[in-house]
Amino acid sequence: MGPHGLRMILRQADLIKYSQSPPPANNALETRTSEYARLLATVRTYFGLGARGTLTRIGRSVFRQQLAERPSWIAWRWIIRPFLSTQRRLGWILTQVASGMAAPDGSVRIDRAGEGFWLIDRTSDRTLGVTSEQPICWSAVGELSEAVMWATREDVPIREVDCRAAGKDSCRFAIL
């Protein structure tokens, strides 16, 4: 999505104020959850069936942006990562991503599930005011996929099993 497409999406979401100056990448509550959910809903509406791929790419980009802002993660990858098993790498990066998703006051946790993990997001900003019969948190799947690939250099399957937009009490992602 180029600059013109972005402006159009922002205009349709009634968020044109961000076209010249995006909100800061920090944990201050300068961007409202309702605005974020509205932006994602507009992308889903605009792209229709293609929204899944677009939002997955957006999620991957979100992780890469987080990575650029956290030099300690780069150090971890080169210094500590070689000494950890794939399971420990997965656990570490999922904990970091969950912490970012939960900031500043959300509820996101990681649970072990045999050889895999569950990421459980009880807050799920992506689903605020949205209803759907199917899981819709494709940007979260993209963010998790990119994080797991970065930490493990393996393509680990990730899927959203439950979604608040579909009436569940949390969005649950299986990382197996």
N, CA, C and O of each residue as an XYZ file, in Angstrom:
704
protein
N       0.858     -1.161      0.000
C       0.000      0.000      0.000
C       0.905      1.225      0.000
O       1.685      1.424      0.932
N       0.807      2.022     -1.013
C       1.635      3.218     -1.135
C       1.060      4.388     -0.358
O       0.052      4.246      0.334
N       1.704      5.549     -0.473
C       1.245      6.728      0.273
C      -0.173      7.169     -0.098
O      -0.928      7.624      0.761
N      -0.530      7.035     -1.375
C      -1.880      7.436     -1.786
C      -2.926      6.481     -1.216
O      -3.982      6.916     -0.759
N      -2.631      5.178     -1.242
C      -3.537      4.193     -0.660
C      -3.694      4.386      0.832
O      -4.793      4.258      1.371
N      -2.591      4.694      1.498
C      -2.646      4.931      2.936
C      -3.527      6.135      3.251
O      -4.361      6.081      4.154
N      -3.339      7.225      2.501
C      -4.170      8.421      2.722
C      -5.650      8.103      2.520
O      -6.501      8.576      3.273
N      -5.949      7.306      1.509
C      -7.335      6.951      1.243
C      -7.921      6.129      2.393
O      -9.051      6.369      2.819
N      -7.146      5.155      2.896
C      -7.602      4.331      4.028
C      -7.804      5.220      5.258
O      -8.809      5.090      5.957
N      -6.860      6.115      5.523
C      -6.986      7.021      6.670
C      -8.215      7.912      6.525
O      -8.919      8.161      7.503
N      -8.473      8.389      5.327
C      -9.643      9.243      5.087
C     -10.927      8.444      5.336
O     -11.845      8.938      5.990
N     -10.995      7.225      4.824
C     -12.201      6.406      5.012
C     -12.416      6.031      6.476
O     -13.552      5.859      6.918
N     -11.327      5.907      7.220
C     -11.420      5.573      8.648
C     -11.610      6.814      9.504
O     -11.657      6.725     10.731
N     -11.720      7.981      8.855
C     -11.829      9.269      9.552
C     -10.627      9.503     10.467
O     -10.759      9.968     11.599
N      -9.446      9.161      9.932
C      -8.187      9.338     10.667
C      -7.189     10.163      9.844
O      -5.979      9.965      9.956
N      -7.685     11.063      9.039
C      -6.831     11.842      8.142
C      -5.780     12.639      8.918
O      -4.750     13.007      8.352
N      -6.021     12.908     10.189
C      -5.046     13.651     11.003
C      -3.695     12.947     11.062
O      -2.681     13.588     11.339
N      -3.664     11.630     10.803
C      -2.410     10.887     10.834
C      -1.707     10.824      9.475
O      -0.645     10.211      9.364
N      -2.274     11.438      8.455
C      -1.668     11.340      7.123
C      -0.353     12.113      7.025
O       0.544     11.696      6.291
N      -0.220     13.202      7.729
C       1.012     13.992      7.689
C       1.963     13.638      8.817
O       3.178     13.774      8.675
N       1.419     13.190      9.928
C       2.249     12.910     11.087
C       1.671     11.718     11.837
O       0.709     11.865     12.591
N       2.255     10.532     11.635
C       1.739      9.344     12.331
C       1.941      9.474     13.832
O       2.802     10.228     14.284
N       1.150      8.742     14.602
C       1.310      8.805     16.054
C       2.678      8.263     16.457
O       3.251      7.435     15.747
N       3.203      8.722     17.585
C       4.517      8.242     18.024
C       4.478      6.769     18.392
O       3.448      6.254     18.826
N       5.594      6.107     18.217
C       5.712      4.683     18.567
C       6.152      4.582     20.023
O       7.321      4.332     20.318
N       5.212      4.778     20.909
C       5.507      4.665     22.332
C       4.281      4.103     23.040
O       3.268      3.826     22.397
N       4.360      3.936     24.314
C       3.246      3.350     25.061
C       2.318      4.386     25.657
O       1.420      4.039     26.423
N       2.516      5.659     25.320
C       1.600      6.684     25.796
C       0.256      6.487     25.105
O       0.191      6.005     23.975
N      -0.785      6.854     25.779
C      -2.118      6.647     25.227
C      -2.508      7.810     24.309
O      -3.576      8.403     24.463
N      -1.641      8.120     23.368
C      -1.909      9.203     22.435
C      -2.772      8.740     21.279
O      -3.477      9.544     20.668
N      -2.725      7.463     20.975
C      -3.569      6.893     19.936
C      -4.616      6.046     20.639
O      -4.282      5.206     21.474
N      -5.853      6.260     20.311
C      -6.918      5.547     20.982
C      -7.132      4.181     20.362
O      -6.975      3.994     19.155
N      -7.492      3.230     21.212
C      -7.762      1.870     20.754
C      -8.863      1.870     19.702
O      -8.812      1.109     18.736
N      -9.848      2.722     19.895
C     -10.957      2.770     18.940
C     -10.467      3.194     17.557
O     -10.985      2.724     16.544
N      -9.463      4.087     17.511
C      -8.909      4.514     16.220
C      -8.157      3.364     15.548
O      -8.257      3.167     14.336
N      -7.420      2.624     16.332
C      -6.670      1.486     15.797
C      -7.629      0.432     15.241
O      -7.434     -0.070     14.134
N      -8.661      0.101     16.013
C      -9.642     -0.889     15.566
C     -10.366     -0.390     14.314
O     -10.640     -1.173     13.405
N     -10.673      0.899     14.261
C     -11.351      1.468     13.087
C     -10.462      1.407     11.851
O     -10.939      1.136     10.749
N      -9.176      1.658     12.037
C      -8.237      1.570     10.916
C      -8.193      0.149     10.358
O      -8.260     -0.039      9.143
N      -8.081     -0.844     11.227
C      -8.043     -2.236     10.777
C      -9.359     -2.647     10.118
O      -9.355     -3.375      9.126
N     -10.482     -2.183     10.665
C     -11.786     -2.495     10.064
C     -11.886     -1.888      8.668
O     -12.447     -2.508      7.765
N     -11.353     -0.694      8.485
C     -11.380     -0.051      7.174
C     -10.529     -0.832      6.178
O     -10.922     -0.988      5.022
N      -9.379     -1.321      6.606
C      -8.537     -2.140      5.728
C      -9.292     -3.408      5.341
O      -9.269     -3.810      4.177
N      -9.965     -4.044      6.310
C     -10.734     -5.259      6.003
C     -11.849     -4.957      5.005
O     -12.085     -5.735      4.081
N     -12.528     -3.839      5.188
C     -13.614     -3.467      4.276
C     -13.073     -3.156      2.888
O     -13.610     -3.631      1.887
N     -12.023     -2.369      2.827
C     -11.479     -1.931      1.541
C     -10.917     -3.103      0.730
O     -11.185     -3.212     -0.467
N     -10.150     -3.968      1.368
C      -9.489     -5.053      0.656
C     -10.338     -6.322      0.551
O     -10.008     -7.213     -0.231
N     -11.405     -6.419      1.312
C     -12.275     -7.590      1.226
C     -11.508     -8.880      1.469
O     -10.846     -9.034      2.495
N     -11.598     -9.802      0.521
C     -10.918    -11.091      0.667
C      -9.395    -10.944      0.708
O      -8.706    -11.811      1.246
N      -8.869     -9.866      0.150
C      -7.422     -9.637      0.165
C      -6.916     -9.036      1.467
O      -5.712     -8.840      1.636
N      -7.826     -8.744      2.385
C      -7.428     -8.105      3.644
C      -6.514     -8.989      4.475
O      -5.613     -8.489      5.149
N      -6.733    -10.288      4.436
C      -5.914    -11.205      5.246
C      -4.435    -11.038      4.908
O      -3.614    -10.873      5.810
N      -4.085    -11.078      3.630
C      -2.691    -10.925      3.226
C      -2.146     -9.548      3.545
O      -1.005     -9.417      3.989
N      -2.952     -8.517      3.323
C      -2.518     -7.144      3.604
C      -2.259     -6.959      5.088
O      -1.225     -6.412      5.471
N      -3.180     -7.404      5.926
C      -3.018     -7.244      7.368
C      -1.890     -8.114      7.916
O      -1.220     -7.724      8.872
N      -1.673     -9.279      7.327
C      -0.536    -10.112      7.740
C       0.774     -9.386      7.439
O       1.687     -9.386      8.265
N       0.870     -8.772      6.265
C       2.080     -8.005      5.930
C       2.243     -6.804      6.857
O       3.362     -6.472      7.249
N       1.150     -6.158      7.207
C       1.209     -5.037      8.152
C       1.744     -5.533      9.490
O       2.594     -4.878     10.093
N       1.260     -6.678      9.960
C       1.748     -7.244     11.221
C       3.232     -7.553     11.167
O       3.958     -7.297     12.128
N       3.688     -8.101     10.049
C       5.128     -8.375      9.896
C       5.924     -7.076      9.966
O       6.985     -7.014     10.586
N       5.400     -6.056      9.328
C       6.067     -4.752      9.335
C       6.098     -4.154     10.744
O       7.078     -3.519     11.135
N       5.028     -4.360     11.492
C       4.983     -3.876     12.884
C       6.117     -4.502     13.688
O       6.800     -3.809     14.441
N       6.319     -5.810     13.532
C       7.410     -6.444     14.274
C       8.762     -5.883     13.846
O       9.607     -5.611     14.699
N       8.981     -5.706     12.559
C      10.266     -5.164     12.096
C      10.501     -3.765     12.660
O      11.635     -3.411     12.981
N       9.443     -2.967     12.782
C       9.567     -1.634     13.380
C       9.939     -1.747     14.859
O      10.793     -1.005     15.343
N       9.304     -2.668     15.572
C       9.631     -2.884     16.987
C      11.092     -3.296     17.131
O      11.791     -2.843     18.037
N      11.533     -4.143     16.243
C      12.912     -4.619     16.263
C      13.896     -3.457     16.112
O      14.913     -3.406     16.804
N      13.592     -2.538     15.215
C      14.466     -1.384     14.994
C      14.555     -0.498     16.234
O      15.543      0.211     16.422
N      13.538     -0.536     17.068
C      13.495      0.301     18.270
C      14.063     -0.401     19.502
O      14.120      0.198     20.576
N      14.485     -1.658     19.365
C      14.981     -2.427     20.510
C      16.329     -3.064     20.200
O      16.389     -4.249     19.870
N      17.403     -2.304     20.301
C      18.732     -2.855     19.997
C      19.123     -4.021     20.909
O      19.949     -4.849     20.526
N      18.548     -4.095     22.097
C      18.883     -5.220     22.988
C      18.427     -6.549     22.391
O      19.038     -7.584     22.656
N      17.361     -6.536     21.588
C      16.914     -7.767     20.939
C      17.951     -8.233     19.923
O      18.193     -9.431     19.784
N      18.560     -7.287     19.216
C      19.594     -7.642     18.231
C      20.770     -8.292     18.959
O      21.306     -9.304     18.508
N      21.163     -7.702     20.083
C      22.263     -8.271     20.869
C      21.905     -9.681     21.335
O      22.735    -10.587     21.261
N      20.674     -9.873     21.813
C      20.227    -11.194     22.250
C      20.373    -12.203     21.119
O      20.838    -13.322     21.330
N      19.971    -11.796     19.911
C      20.005    -12.728     18.776
C      21.417    -13.220     18.496
O      21.610    -14.394     18.183
N      22.406    -12.339     18.605
C      23.774    -12.721     18.240
C      24.563    -13.317     19.397
O      25.466    -14.123     19.172
N      24.241    -12.936     20.637
C      25.051    -13.373     21.773
C      24.445    -14.581     22.493
O      25.150    -15.554     22.763
N      23.166    -14.529     22.801
C      22.546    -15.557     23.633
C      21.823    -16.619     22.816
O      21.868    -17.798     23.169
N      21.165    -16.231     21.743
C      20.349    -17.133     20.949
C      21.050    -18.431     20.549
O      20.431    -19.493     20.618
N      22.323    -18.384     20.133
C      22.967    -19.632     19.701
C      23.030    -20.716     20.777
O      23.195    -21.894     20.461
N      22.902    -20.326     22.036
C      23.010    -21.284     23.130
C      21.656    -21.823     23.605
O      21.601    -22.649     24.515
N      20.571    -21.357     22.991
C      19.236    -21.752     23.428
C      18.591    -22.730     22.447
O      18.849    -22.691     21.244
N      17.759    -23.595     22.983
C      16.989    -24.499     22.129
C      15.911    -23.699     21.400
O      15.624    -22.558     21.763
N      15.328    -24.290     20.392
C      14.252    -23.627     19.656
C      13.090    -23.284     20.586
O      12.497    -22.212     20.466
N      12.766    -24.179     21.502
C      11.672    -23.922     22.443
C      11.967    -22.721     23.337
O      11.080    -21.909     23.599
N      13.192    -22.607     23.799
C      13.560    -21.450     24.640
C      13.540    -20.157     23.827
O      13.119    -19.115     24.331
N      13.992    -20.217     22.578
C      13.939    -19.039     21.699
C      12.497    -18.600     21.488
O      12.165    -17.418     21.575
N      11.640    -19.599     21.204
C      10.210    -19.295     21.019
C       9.624    -18.651     22.264
O       8.946    -17.626     22.180
N       9.880    -19.240     23.399
C       9.365    -18.695     24.654
C       9.829    -17.270     24.892
O       9.041    -16.424     25.315
N      11.105    -16.993     24.622
C      11.644    -15.658     24.856
C      10.984    -14.625     23.937
O      10.526    -13.583     24.407
N      10.934    -14.904     22.643
C      10.405    -13.898     21.720
C       8.905    -13.723     21.919
O       8.400    -12.606     21.815
N       8.188    -14.800     22.203
C       6.745    -14.666     22.434
C       6.461    -13.838     23.686
O       5.502    -13.066     23.720
N       7.287    -13.998     24.704
C       7.136    -13.182     25.911
C       7.361    -11.711     25.595
O       6.637    -10.849     26.094
N       8.367    -11.419     24.763
C       8.645    -10.028     24.380
C       7.475     -9.441     23.589
O       7.038     -8.324     23.862
N       6.976    -10.184     22.621
C       5.870     -9.697     21.795
C       4.610     -9.528     22.645
O       3.895     -8.537     22.495
N       4.331    -10.480     23.531
C       3.157    -10.376     24.408
C       3.242     -9.130     25.276
O       2.244     -8.444     25.495
N       4.432     -8.846     25.764
C       4.622     -7.647     26.578
C       4.310     -6.386     25.772
O       3.679     -5.460     26.281
N       4.747     -6.355     24.529
C       4.450     -5.209     23.669
C       2.971     -5.098     23.360
O       2.420     -3.997     23.339
N       2.321     -6.228     23.119
C       0.876     -6.208     22.843
C       0.085     -5.743     24.064
O      -0.949     -5.090     23.922
N       0.557     -6.072     25.242
C      -0.163     -5.737     26.463
C       0.020     -4.283     26.879
O      -0.813     -3.742     27.606
N       1.090     -3.648     26.432
C       1.371     -2.280     26.875
C       0.304     -1.317     26.367
O      -0.186     -1.506     25.253
N      -0.064     -0.335     27.098
C       0.363     -0.037     28.457
C      -0.466     -0.730     29.538
O       0.009     -0.861     30.666
N      -1.685     -1.178     29.235
C      -2.503     -1.767     30.296
C      -3.372     -2.935     29.831
O      -4.482     -3.124     30.329
N      -2.872     -3.706     28.890
C      -3.630     -4.849     28.375
C      -3.358     -6.118     29.151
O      -2.599     -6.123     30.120
N      -3.986     -7.187     28.714
C      -3.835     -8.482     29.365
C      -3.500     -9.529     28.303
O      -4.384    -10.058     27.630
N      -2.210     -9.813     28.170
C      -1.737    -10.795     27.194
C      -0.770    -11.720     27.920
O       0.110    -11.265     28.650
N      -0.941    -13.024     27.712
C      -0.037    -13.970     28.370
C       0.341    -15.093     27.411
O      -0.305    -15.308     26.385
N       1.399    -15.797     27.775
C       1.899    -16.953     27.018
C       1.741    -18.188     27.897
O       2.105    -18.170     29.073
N       1.201    -19.254     27.328
C       1.104    -20.540     28.025
C       1.803    -21.601     27.192
O       1.755    -21.561     25.963
N       2.451    -22.546     27.853
C       3.051    -23.697     27.158
C       1.957    -24.684     26.803
O       0.975    -24.828     27.532
N       2.130    -25.363     25.680
C       1.180    -26.392     25.243
C       1.971    -27.516     24.599
O       2.123    -27.552     23.378
N       2.475    -28.435     25.414
C       3.305    -29.512     24.883
C       4.552    -28.951     24.230
O       5.378    -28.327     24.896
N       4.693    -29.167     22.936
C       5.846    -28.645     22.192
C       5.618    -27.230     21.673
O       6.521    -26.627     21.093
N       4.429    -26.705     21.876
C       4.098    -25.379     21.353
C       3.718    -24.405     22.449
O       3.980    -24.626     23.631
N       3.091    -23.319     22.022
C       2.693    -22.248     22.930
C       1.321    -21.732     22.541
O       0.871    -21.904     21.409
N       0.669    -21.098     23.498
C      -0.541    -20.329     23.260
C      -0.240    -18.884     23.618
O       0.351    -18.618     24.665
N      -0.632    -17.962     22.779
C      -0.639    -16.548     23.156
C      -2.112    -16.197     23.346
O      -2.921    -16.365     22.434
N      -2.448    -15.713     24.526
C      -3.837    -15.412     24.871
C      -3.949    -13.918     25.154
O      -3.349    -13.396     26.094
N      -4.729    -13.252     24.319
C      -4.901    -11.790     24.403
C      -6.327    -11.495     24.843
O      -7.260    -11.585     24.045
N      -6.494    -11.144     26.116
C      -7.827    -10.858     26.655
C      -8.287     -9.445     26.309
O      -9.482     -9.156     26.352
N      -7.349     -8.566     25.968
C      -7.684     -7.181     25.657
C      -8.036     -7.036     24.183
O      -9.083     -6.485     23.843
N      -7.192     -7.514     23.333
C      -7.364     -7.548     21.887
C      -7.911     -6.252     21.293
O      -9.065     -6.181     20.870
N      -7.060     -5.237     21.272
C      -7.421     -3.941     20.698
C      -7.938     -4.068     19.270
O      -8.767     -3.267     18.839
N      -7.466     -5.046     18.548
C      -7.831     -5.207     17.135
C      -9.315     -5.475     16.929
O      -9.840     -5.252     15.838
N      -9.995     -5.952     17.970
C     -11.376     -6.388     17.812
C     -12.397     -5.447     18.443
O     -13.589     -5.756     18.448
N     -11.969     -4.327     18.965
C     -12.875     -3.401     19.644
C     -14.013     -2.973     18.713
O     -13.773     -2.388     17.657
N     -15.233     -3.264     19.108
C     -16.400     -2.865     18.332
C     -16.611     -3.646     17.047
O     -17.407     -3.230     16.205
N     -15.922     -4.765     16.873
C     -16.005     -5.543     15.642
C     -16.649     -6.894     15.939
O     -16.346     -7.523     16.953
N     -17.530     -7.330     15.060
C     -18.068     -8.680     15.161
C     -17.793     -9.411     13.850
O     -17.826     -8.824     12.769
N     -17.526    -10.690     13.979
C     -17.209    -11.516     12.821
C     -17.475    -12.967     13.175
O     -17.367    -13.360     14.336
N     -17.819    -13.754     12.180
C     -18.011    -15.176     12.424
C     -16.683    -15.919     12.478
O     -16.597    -17.005     13.052
N     -15.647    -15.333     11.880
C     -14.324    -15.957     11.798
C     -13.301    -15.108     12.550
O     -13.520    -13.912     12.742
N     -12.192    -15.704     12.979
C     -11.101    -14.910     13.558
C     -10.609    -13.865     12.550
O     -10.530    -14.140     11.353
N     -10.279    -12.663     13.043
C      -9.895    -11.562     12.151
C      -8.562    -10.914     12.511
O      -8.193     -9.916     11.892
N      -7.838    -11.433     13.471
C      -6.616    -10.775     13.950
C      -5.398    -11.158     13.110
O      -4.397    -11.647     13.634
N      -5.499    -10.930     11.805
C      -4.439    -11.312     10.884
C      -3.176    -10.490     11.092
O      -2.073    -10.977     10.845
N      -3.326     -9.246     11.545
C      -2.118     -8.452     11.799
C      -1.330     -9.047     12.967
O      -0.100     -9.007     12.975
N      -2.037     -9.595     13.947
C      -1.340    -10.254     15.072
C      -0.641    -11.525     14.589
O       0.475    -11.819     15.019
N      -1.288    -12.275     13.701
C      -0.657    -13.481     13.143
C       0.614    -13.095     12.392
O       1.637    -13.770     12.512
N       0.554    -12.011     11.617
C       1.746    -11.546     10.897
C       2.860    -11.119     11.831
O       4.028    -11.439     11.609
N       2.492    -10.391     12.884
C       3.486     -9.938     13.861
C       4.146    -11.134     14.547
O       5.369    -11.176     14.684
N       3.347    -12.092     14.971
C       3.884    -13.288     15.626
C       4.740    -14.106     14.665
O       5.805    -14.593     15.045
N       4.285    -14.259     13.428
C       5.046    -15.038     12.436
C       6.424    -14.437     12.197
O       7.427    -15.150     12.161
N       6.462    -13.124     12.037
C       7.747    -12.458     11.793
C       8.662    -12.582     13.004
O       9.863    -12.807     12.858
N       8.100    -12.436     14.190
C       8.894    -12.543     15.416
C       9.479    -13.946     15.572
O      10.657    -14.104     15.890
N       8.653    -14.952     15.347
C       9.105    -16.339     15.494
C      10.170    -16.668     14.449
O      11.174    -17.307     14.764
N       9.956    -16.236     13.219
C      10.953    -16.474     12.162
C      12.278    -15.788     12.517
O      13.349    -16.363     12.326
N      12.201    -14.575     13.027
C      13.409    -13.824     13.384
C      14.176    -14.539     14.509
O      15.402    -14.638     14.461
N      13.456    -15.030     15.506
C      14.109    -15.627     16.672
C      14.608    -17.045     16.423
O      15.627    -17.449     16.982
N      13.899    -17.805     15.587
C      14.230    -19.223     15.441
C      14.792    -19.596     14.070
O      15.399    -20.655     13.907
N      14.587    -18.724     13.093
C      14.925    -19.019     11.691
C      14.163    -20.235     11.178
O      14.627    -20.953     10.291
N      12.987    -20.449     11.755
C      12.122    -21.545     11.346
C      10.728    -21.003     11.068
O      10.277    -20.061     11.719
N      10.056    -21.602     10.103
C       8.693    -21.222      9.780
C       7.749    -22.054     10.637
O       7.400    -23.178     10.279
N       7.343    -21.501     11.760
C       6.504    -22.196     12.727
C       5.042    -21.827     12.454
O       4.720    -20.642     12.370
N       4.159    -22.809     12.316
C       2.747    -22.507     12.054
C       2.109    -21.721     13.201
O       2.275    -22.056     14.374
N       1.378    -20.668     12.832
C       0.664    -19.840     13.807
C      -0.743    -19.637     13.270
O      -0.938    -19.275     12.110
N      -1.724    -19.879     14.141
C      -3.091    -19.628     13.704
C      -3.913    -19.118     14.879
O      -3.681    -19.468     16.036
N      -4.876    -18.281     14.536
C      -5.792    -17.788     15.556
C      -6.921    -18.806     15.689
O      -7.613    -19.116     14.720
N      -7.093    -19.315     16.894
C      -8.074    -20.350     17.158
C      -9.390    -19.741     17.646
O     -10.466    -20.166     17.224
N      -9.306    -18.757     18.525
C     -10.471    -18.046     19.058
C     -10.265    -16.559     18.851
O      -9.134    -16.073     18.831
N     -11.381    -15.833     18.695
C     -11.296    -14.386     18.470
C     -12.418    -13.682     19.231
O     -13.562    -14.138     19.229
N     -12.084    -12.580     19.875
C     -13.101    -11.802     20.587
C     -14.168    -11.283     19.631
O     -15.333    -11.159     20.007
N     -13.775    -10.979     18.399
C     -14.757    -10.501     17.414
C     -15.809    -11.562     17.117
O     -16.919    -11.239     16.692
N     -15.463    -12.820     17.337
C     -16.397    -13.931     17.100
C     -17.124    -14.326     18.388
O     -17.745    -15.386     18.449
N     -17.048    -13.486     19.404
C     -17.785    -13.734     20.639
C     -17.031    -14.492     21.722
O     -17.608    -14.788     22.768
N     -15.769    -14.813     21.505
C     -14.972    -15.512     22.524
C     -14.480    -14.508     23.564
O     -14.515    -13.301     23.326
N     -14.021    -15.001     24.718
C     -13.565    -14.096     25.769
C     -12.147    -13.587     25.554
O     -11.705    -12.664     26.239
N     -11.427    -14.191     24.593
C     -10.072    -13.728     24.288
C      -9.710    -14.174     22.885
O     -10.348    -15.054     22.309
N      -8.673    -13.548     22.348
C      -8.102    -14.023     21.083
C      -6.987    -14.981     21.481
O      -6.092    -14.624     22.246
N      -7.050    -16.209     20.951
C      -6.050    -17.227     21.281
C      -5.353    -17.651     20.010
O      -5.978    -17.977     19.001
N      -4.015    -17.635     20.095
C      -3.180    -17.998     18.954
C      -2.377    -19.240     19.301
O      -1.711    -19.285     20.335
N      -2.437    -20.245     18.441
C      -1.662    -21.465     18.616
C      -0.344    -21.294     17.858
O      -0.336    -21.022     16.658
N       0.754    -21.457     18.568
C       2.087    -21.399     17.967
C       2.673    -22.787     18.160
O       3.145    -23.119     19.247
N       2.645    -23.605     17.103
C       3.024    -25.016     17.249
C       4.190    -25.393     16.372
O       4.624    -26.544     16.384
